[in-house]
Structures are given as structure tokens and as C-alpha cells.
Amino acid sequence: MKYYFATFLLTWNSLFPVDLNNLCIPDSSSEIYEKIEVLPYFCQGWNTYEHIFDPLLAENKFKTVIEVGVFLGKWTTYVAKQLPPGSKFFAIDRWESTEELRRSVDNDWLTNMYHQFLSNMIHSGLTDIVIPVKMDSLEAAKKFKELNIKADLIYIDAAHDFVSVYRDLNAWFPMLAENGMFCGDDWHWGGVQTAVKGFAEKKGFKIFIDGNFWKLKTNTSQ
Ligand SMILES: C[S@@+](CC[C@H](N)C(=O)[O-])C[C@H]1O[C@@H](n2cnc3c(N)ncnc32)[C@H](O)[C@@H]1O
């Protein structure tokens, strides 16, 4: 009985997270975390690029961060833990299983991604900084534009096919603050590379690459 009740609560919570229900970006993230039964910490993920971000984070270069494509929050945790007090980290994800994810990771990891992500943020003590935005990337970008939210660091790591990446680049670039960094993971995926190259060419920007990490060299960027 207890199990069914917990499952009902979790399903309810993941179907109607506070932000999506009201279609607005919450100022404080804490209420989103309050209702969940915390799962044990489990935070698989991909590259964090410490050699690139450690020096910038040490200099407090970033106060508002947007990550597009978050999964269980490995990169989120690494970055958010080093942000100065009062910072905001917007974590944008649908947290729904996709064909691409099913091809890349263990199926067990996909059953309760959002619940696991929220639990990981609670374990990491990041609930005051990390604001989960459970929305489609393009829908969220529209909302951020309306609210005129700007970020010092935007990390693009959602779907990796050309069309999705190209749309994400166009949708999220307007949210970059002056002197901000616009970057992402998985340069070695064909779709990512073609999209980033096409976007950079259109804007007249150069691209910096380090392994799978890419960043746009805008006129004012980090
Ligand atoms: C590669 S994972 C992100 C990894 C994470 N950045 C890390 O370093 O651990 C890609 C994530 O993008 C999300 N995603 C894919 N397409 C999306 C979309 N259109 N809108 C929102 N999230 C999306 C998936 O749910 C998945 O969690």
C-alpha cells in the first residue's frame, strides 16, 4: 500500500512539477524539492571538463548558468557546487526517455530520471541554487526570452542530431550575457559539429575545441 502511495505521489509530482504547471520559471527552487521521497545518490553522466571550468569557477566568472540537457545532474553538480552564494543554475530538461538516450545508457537509469535528479540535488545541498525547469528546450527558451533572463554560462547538451542542436543554438544564444560563455559537449557527434559550425559561420564566430568540448568565440566571450 505504502509503495503504491509513494508511486502515485511521484507520478503526480513528475507530471505536474511546479514550474511546468504554472508555466513560469520559479524564483526559488526549494518548493520543487520539498515533496519528494529522496532516492539514494546515483549520478552517472558525461564529461565535466574540469580543466576548462575549474579556473573560471575559481575566479567567480559565472553567477547565472543555464544547462540545456541535464540528465541526472553530473555536470550540474560539478558546476553548481562551485558557484558563489546567490547564484542561479537553471537546469533545463524534459527528463523523459528518448530514443537517443535508450541507445546510449542503461535502461534502468531512464525510469525515474527527474526524481533521481531532484534527489541528487538534495544530496549535494544544491536546492537553493539549482532550479529544475522540466520543459522542452525550445519551449523553455521561449519562456526565458519573455522573462529576459540572461546567463553568464550556457551549456548545450540536449539532443545531438543536427536539427535539434541547430534549433537549440538559435533558441538559447539570445540568453547569453555580455562576456558570457556559450559552449557544449560532444563535438565528435556529426550532428553537433555540423550544427555548431553552421551557427558559428552564420554569426561570424570562431569555434574553440578541446576534445569533445566546444565553445563559440564571440566578440566578448570567456
Ligand atoms: C547527454 S544528456 C545530458 C548530460 C548532462 N549534461 C551531463 O553532462 O551529465 C541529454 C539530456 O538532454 C535531454 N533532452 C533531449 N532532448 C531534449 C529537449 N528537446 N528538451 C529538453 N531536454 C532534452 C534528455 O532528457 C537528456 O537528459
The ligand as an SDF file (V2000), in Angstrom:
LIG
                    3D

 27 29  0  0  0  0  0  0  0  0999 V2000
   23.5140   13.7610  -22.7670 C   0  0  0  0  0  0  0  0  0  0  0  0
   22.2200   14.0150  -21.6330 S   0  0  0  0  0  0  0  0  0  0  0  0
   22.7890   15.4050  -20.7060 C   0  0  0  0  0  0  0  0  0  0  0  0
   24.0090   15.1350  -19.9160 C   0  0  0  0  0  0  0  0  0  0  0  0
   24.3760   16.1630  -18.8810 C   0  0  0  0  0  0  0  0  0  0  0  0
   24.5890   17.4630  -19.4720 N   0  0  0  0  0  0  0  0  0  0  0  0
   25.6550   15.7020  -18.1880 C   0  0  0  0  0  0  0  0  0  0  0  0
   26.7290   16.2240  -18.5030 O   0  0  0  0  0  0  0  0  0  0  0  0
   25.5810   14.8110  -17.3430 O   0  0  0  0  0  0  0  0  0  0  0  0
   20.9750   14.7100  -22.6530 C   0  0  0  0  0  0  0  0  0  0  0  0
   19.7380   15.1570  -21.9050 C   0  0  0  0  0  0  0  0  0  0  0  0
   19.0030   16.0070  -22.7710 O   0  0  0  0  0  0  0  0  0  0  0  0
   17.6230   15.8350  -22.5520 C   0  0  0  0  0  0  0  0  0  0  0  0
   16.9010   16.2910  -23.7520 N   0  0  0  0  0  0  0  0  0  0  0  0
   16.9890   15.7970  -25.0150 C   0  0  0  0  0  0  0  0  0  0  0  0
   16.2060   16.4950  -25.8510 N   0  0  0  0  0  0  0  0  0  0  0  0
   15.6040   17.4650  -25.0990 C   0  0  0  0  0  0  0  0  0  0  0  0
   14.6920   18.5060  -25.3810 C   0  0  0  0  0  0  0  0  0  0  0  0
   14.2380   18.7330  -26.6200 N   0  0  0  0  0  0  0  0  0  0  0  0
   14.2830   19.3120  -24.3890 N   0  0  0  0  0  0  0  0  0  0  0  0
   14.7380   19.1200  -23.1230 C   0  0  0  0  0  0  0  0  0  0  0  0
   15.6170   18.1500  -22.7910 N   0  0  0  0  0  0  0  0  0  0  0  0
   16.0530   17.3310  -23.7560 C   0  0  0  0  0  0  0  0  0  0  0  0
   17.4780   14.3480  -22.2500 C   0  0  0  0  0  0  0  0  0  0  0  0
   16.3180   14.1260  -21.4620 O   0  0  0  0  0  0  0  0  0  0  0  0
   18.7750   14.0410  -21.5100 C   0  0  0  0  0  0  0  0  0  0  0  0
   18.5920   14.0510  -20.1100 O   0  0  0  0  0  0  0  0  0  0  0  0
  1  2  1  0
  2  3  1  0
  2 10  1  0
  3  4  1  0
  4  5  1  0
  5  6  1  0
  5  7  1  0
  7  8  2  0
  7  9  1  0
 10 11  1  0
 11 12  1  0
 11 26  1  0
 12 13  1  0
 13 14  1  0
 13 24  1  0
 14 15  1  0
 14 23  1  0
 15 16  2  0
 16 17  1  0
 17 18  1  0
 17 23  2  0
 18 19  1  0
 18 20  2  0
 20 21  1  0
 21 22  2  0
 22 23  1  0
 24 25  1  0
 24 26  1  0
 26 27  1  0
M  CHG  2   2   1   9  -1
M  END
$$$$
